[in-house]
Amino acid sequence: MKTKTWLVGLLSGIIGGGIVLAGTFFFTSNKVVENNDIQLTYNANKSDDVEVTNVSLGNVRVAGSTDFCDAAEKCMPAVVHIKTSYNQPTYTLYDFIFGTQSAMQVSSSGSGVIVSSDGYIVTNNHVIENAEIIEVVMNNKKSYTGKIIGRDATTDLALLKIEESDLPYLTYGNSDDLRIGEWVLAIGNPFNLTSTVTAGIVSAKARNIDANSGNQVIESYIQTDAAVNPGSSGGALVNANGELVGINSAIASQTGSYVGYSFAIPVNMVRKIVADLVEFGSVQRAYMGIEMIDLDAQIAKKLNVDEVSGVYVSKLVSGGAAEKAGIRSGDIILGINDSKINSATELLEAVSLYRPGANVTLDVKSGSSTRKVDLTLQNRYGSVELLKSSERMEALGARLEPVNDQLKSRLRIRNGVQVTDLVAGKLATSGIQNGFIIVRANNKNINSVQDLENAIKSSGNAIFLEGIYPNGMTGYYALKLD
């Protein structure tokens, strides 16, 4: 009896196994099963035997996959960690009573990108804005002192230089060629975590996010979903080929940390700013001399125009490039140099790539007719000259810049020049801090850098400066010039 039961069980197992095996071949016809070591290809509907192919997946790129290893390895040595420190004025009761001034040392950090083998480094202006001491730390942990060559608050870019040769550097790509959906890498030093690489896609271009609201800025960001956090500012945005396509600058966040979107300055704009700062010490910015409005269906209806593409010219600067070229208020600019324009941001980015004196051709719609308009771009003074920077006074150890109208209005002043990029020199020795606005020198109003230069030339061995800080505190300083 036991033998019979055993035979019945064995027979049932054999039959069941045969059914399972037949079903497996039938339902997995022409399918691939993979694991880490082998690839099995079943051809159940053919008379051929089962093909078994050994595959080493460690060095095989599966179709459709994305591999950033080469790009990351190539780019990381050219992205540096920038550490800055400066003395921030503080005002205590003791200072108020005895007329003294205290200071607290403030430190911060960001990232930068080496763009030449002889040590030129691009970063964000806001990374080094108040810096008195700049330390540049390489990917290999070597450290250098960085010197400010120039900076441009309008585009939030700055150029540094370290004394070294044969450095690794990134080559420029073409940000105009970037496509929505293209993979990119963000490389930087978030939260002091050096040499961090994140990946994402380009999710928008020519994006204006009002990151510097209230200031005169040019924003035409590349928007990505690559993670960028505090400390990544000034770092590299590169494509899958390891080419620099942008400088990471901002994030959209209510917490101060990355929540989904990051923004980079297009490299075509970066390349032009760097060239200007190296050659002239300041940016050669071109102007069209117009005020403009983006068009959409609602605004077009309000302005009684039938066009929703392009930008609407709302006002002309008297004697400006646009007025001289024959453009009028109410015209619509549809393109520049055969490239379509659909927003003011796109037009600002396009113009920012040129210097004063450059000729451009605009597609302009007036009423129902469209025409080509040749226009010669101007500088901010209404001429076509390229202006060498006279704003850097090496003896004083600082850069001096005009004060924007918003800051004048807030501080209730009518004139002055602002101290920036303060390094070791006569201004720092006297106790002046970054941001100080020189309003008067030897009891004479200072309206421009030239005014201050003239006051210094005629002052002899010493000069007395009066001014105000952006926080409203006034300051008085005597400088020895010999």
Secondary structure, 3 states (H helix, E strand, C coil): CHHHHHHHHHHHHHHHHHHHHHHHHHHCCCCEEECCCEEEECCCCCCCCCEEEECCHHHCCCCCCCCCHHHHHHHHHHEEEEEEEEEEEECCHHHHHHCCCEEEEEEEEEEEEECCCCCEEEEEHHHHCCCCEEEEECCCCCEEECEEEEEECCCCEEEEECCCCCCCCCCECCHHHCCCCCEEEEEECHHHCCCEEEEEEEEEEEECCCCCCCCCCCCCEEEECCCCCCCCCCCEEEECCCCEEEEEEEECCCCCCCCCCEEEEEHHHHHHHHHHHHHHCCCCCCECCEEEEECCHHHHHHHCCCCCCCEEEEEECCCCHHHHHCCCCCCEEEEECCEECCCHHHHHHHHHCCCCCCEEEEEEEECCEEEEEEEECECCCCCCCCCCCCCEECCCCEEEEECCHHHHHHHCCCCCEEEECCCCCHHHHHCCCCCCEEEEECCEECCCHHHHHHHHHCCCCEEEEEEECCCCCEEEEEEECC
